[in-house]
Amino acid sequence: MMELSLIHALPEGPWLTLDLKAVQAQWETLAAQPAALAADKAGQWLEQWRRSALAPAERLQLLQALRAPLAALAARLERAAARQDPSCTPEARAALQSARQLLRQWHEQCKLLAQAFSAQEAGRFSSSRPRLEALQLALASGYDLLALHARGYAPPHKGFWRDCHRLYAYALAQGWEGRQASSSAPPPGLSYRRIMLLGLTASNRLEAAKIALLLQWLEQHAGLLRVEQLDQPLGDDGALAFRADADRPARFCAELDLDGDGVWWRLDAGRLLQRLDELGRQRQRQGLDDGHEAWLLARLRQEWGAPPRRRHVRLRRLSVETVELVSLLPRCWRLAAGEPADGELEPCRLQISNLSASGLLLQGESLRQPLRAGEVVMLRRRGFGWQLGLVRWVSFGGEDMQTECGIEFIGKRPQAVEVAAVTSHAAGGFEPALRMQAERHFRHSGILVLPGRLYQAMRPFHLRGADGECRVRALRLLQQTAHYQFVEIKVDELLPADAQA
């Protein structure tokens, strides 16, 4: 029997009879109810069915039938959370937590069933089909749960990775890696590869649109990943590996402690990297080398191809130190412009967990200031002035979904300016932007943080600020998020006061 990280056990016979049509009719009544209330009832029903003494074959039919309606209910909860920001809205956090709890309950019951089938002798069934279907469902439910966690910027619960490794090892031992007894779930090997690739990807650094593209890409191409048990010691720092008894996803060997006993496995992403390169070249030939998909392909090529390199040493803070933070470009602009403080400009205070020359890790509650990957923020430590930062990643983990985020320093003393693109058409209106430069009065270069997608190579802009107006030219796009562009500029000419009028 497989050993899994399970708290409960399924009841034994005598078996009860389950009316599957009645269950489906019962579930349909949830569609007309508010998502939060429907989630509470669904959770109660799942627990009730777990406690019921159902024959394994009937329990399998029940869990298979629940996959689509559970996914639909979780999607309703996600949409409810998306209308607000989870980092500063308790209602949004509650909706996400309910969705996670539902899919976790279902995943745990799928694992319980797969474990129960694995304890039975094959001769007791006319075929191995029910055992294979249960194993398919256990790994497919694991991917559904992990995808939900990725969209909600949270790590999976304790024991998740170890159980996935053991489920896959069992499928491999039975010769079922690529078999599919039921069309309701993919083969065990394919679900496992999707899980492992999602674990390799820093999805908490991606905006929602890019996470959706990532999941779509994994579902199409994850089968190209090779999974191999090692028959010799690891020796390549650039190899992806994991231990079957470890509760963590695969990592590059350069990041792992390779000492100690245990069975090691290796992931070979060579065919995936080739596919990424092919798609990149194809998009370039078609003139589609910009946008979310091109950025994502380049990002995956980087994350799956080589171990990450830290630019600076991180120092963990032993004493409690907090930082003031204001988010969103309009608010940062008002703060840089010196506008009087109001409710929007009241900063939240987060605790510094560690610090480096390029950024810091923050933890706490940001109930007034929304935080999301790719958002700009103004932050101030005690004894320092305001400086501009960029949210690199966010996480809402644990039962209380406490905010944790990584901030990259962008520049000190940001200036509030207004910019208007110079085009052959009638001049557009000025838009708020932020400008950084080495010295406030050194006006021949700098960086602009622009909303939207205003950048074009060598495009001219009118720029005006507290110390006058000038014409600048965009030199290159330094980086781009879902909401902003960071553009290196050069001043073409300073405009005299009468020209500005």
Secondary structure, 3 states (H helix, E strand, C coil): CCCCCCCCCCCCCCCECCCHHHHHHHHHHHHHCCHHHHHHHHHHHHHHHHHCCECHHHHHHHHHHHHHHHHHHHHHHHHHHHCCCCCCCHHHHHHHHHHHHHHHHHHHHHHHHHHHHHHCCHHHCCCCHHHHHHHHHHHHHHHHHHHHHHHCCCCCCCCHHHHHHHHHHHHHHHCCCCCCCCCCCCCHHHHHHHHHHHHHCCHHHCCHHHHHHHHHHHHHHHHHCEEEECCCCCCCCCCEEEECCCCCCCEEHHHCCCCCCCCEEEEECHHHHHHHHHHHHHHHHCCCCCHHHHHHHHHHHHHHHCCCCCCCCCEECCCCCEEEEEECHHHHHHHHCCCCCCCCCCCEEEEEEEECCCEEEEEECCCCCCCCCCCEEEEEECCCCCEEEEEEEEEEECCCCEEEEEEEEEEECCEEEEEEECCCCCCCCCEEEEEECCCCCCCCEEEEEEECCCCCCCCEEEEEECCEEEEEEEEEEEEECCCEEEEEEEEEEEECHHHHC
